[in-house]
Amino acid sequence: MRKSKLVDKPDLDAAIIGIVSTLREYKLAWHINQVFGLELEMQPPLQFDLLDRGRLSVVNYLYRTEHSEYRLWRNRAIEENAGFLVKELSSMSYFMIISGVLPMSARAITGSLLGIAGVDFCQLIDRSKLTVSQDIFFV
């Protein structure tokens, strides 16, 4: 009997930037709004049902334009003792996901983020190097 395997490769081209910061999410969102001229607004928490850890909820900020979508997610789950959304990147406090048309290069975006007081480090994340968690960024 022939077996087939469904391989899901999302067409979404998104830049994922990991951010290390001591700022609370609403302060970071405010600073990002100021730096990039966005209007990130808090949305209901995103909920993920993960096989190995159950349900996780994360803080979710969103801003949409005609050609782009900007998201800011906190890496640590809202639920107590639930851990991190992306365990392999537990050093990252937040993820900024930009899909669609980028307003500038990813390097320029990370440079601008580093200019925010309270942002200690940021890095463009290579999705191909993520293991289990790579599909969560295609919500």
N, C-alpha and C positions, 0 to 999 in steps of 0.2 A: 504494500500500500504506500502510495506516495504521500509525503507529508509536506505541507506548506507552512511557511512562517511569515507572518505579517510583520513587516519592518516599517515602522512609522517614522518618516523623516519630515519633520515640520518644515514648511517653506518659509516660515517666519525668519526674517533676517533682523536680529536684534543685537544691540550692544549691551552687554551686561558688565556693569562696573561694581566691583566690591569696594565698600567704604568702611574704614575703621574710624570710629568717632565716639566720643564720650557724650555727644549731644543727645538730648531726647529727640524722638522722631519729629515732633511738631516744630522744634527749633531748627532741625536740619532741613525740613521741608521749607520752612520760611526762608532760610539762607539760600537754598537752591532756587527758590522763586525769585529772590532778589538778584542773584548772580546771572541767571539765565533768562529772566523775564517770563517765567512760567506762572501758572496758577495751580500748583499741586494742591489737591483737596483730599481730605481724609475720606475714605470709602469704608463700607463695612469690611470687617476682617476677611481675608481670603482663607478658605478652609481647604486643607489637603487631607485626604485619607491615604495614609502611607501604610503599606502592608506590615512593615516591621515595627512601626511606632504608633499606629492608630491615627486618630485625627489631630491635626495641628492647625492652629489659627495664627495668622501673622498680620501685623499692622500693614495697611495698604493705602498708599496715596496715589492719586491718578490725575493726569492732565492729558487731554486729547486735543489734537489739532486736526486739520483736514488730512494731513499727510504723515503725522507722527503720533506716537503714544509714549508718554513718560510715566513710569511707575517707580515708586520708592517702597521697598519692603524691608521690614526689620528681619534679620536672620534668626533671632531668638523668638520662639513661639510665645504666644500670649499665655497659654496654659502653664500653670506652675509645674515645674520639674519635667516639662516636655522636651526641653533641649533646643537644638538648632534645626532650622528648616534644612539647611545644607550642612551636614555634619563635617564633611571633608573641608569645608571652608569656615570652620568655627571661629577663626580669627577675624572674620569680617562681621561687622556690626549690622550693615545694611547692604542692600543691592539696589542699584538704580538701573532699570531696564528701559532702554530706549529702542523702540521699534519704528520702522518706517524710515523716513528721511532724517538723517542726522543733521543738526544745525551747523556742526563743525566737526572736525576730525575727533576721533575718540581720544587721541592724545591731548588735544586742546581742552576737551571736556574734563579729563582727569586733572589737567593742570589748573583749570578754573576751580574744580572741587577742592584741590589742595590749598587754594587761597582762602578758603573758609576757615575762620578761627574755630577750632574744635574738631576739625577733620585732620586726623593724624596720618592717614595713608589711604590711597585708593589705587585700584588696579583694574585694568580691563581683564575680564575673565574669559578664558578660552573654553567655550562650551564643549568642545570635542574631548577635553581632558576631564570633564566631570563624568562620574560613573552613574550611580543610581539616580541622582537628583537632576539630571540634565533636562528631563521633560517638564519639570515644574515651571520653567521659565516661559512656557508656551501657553499660558492661561489666557 
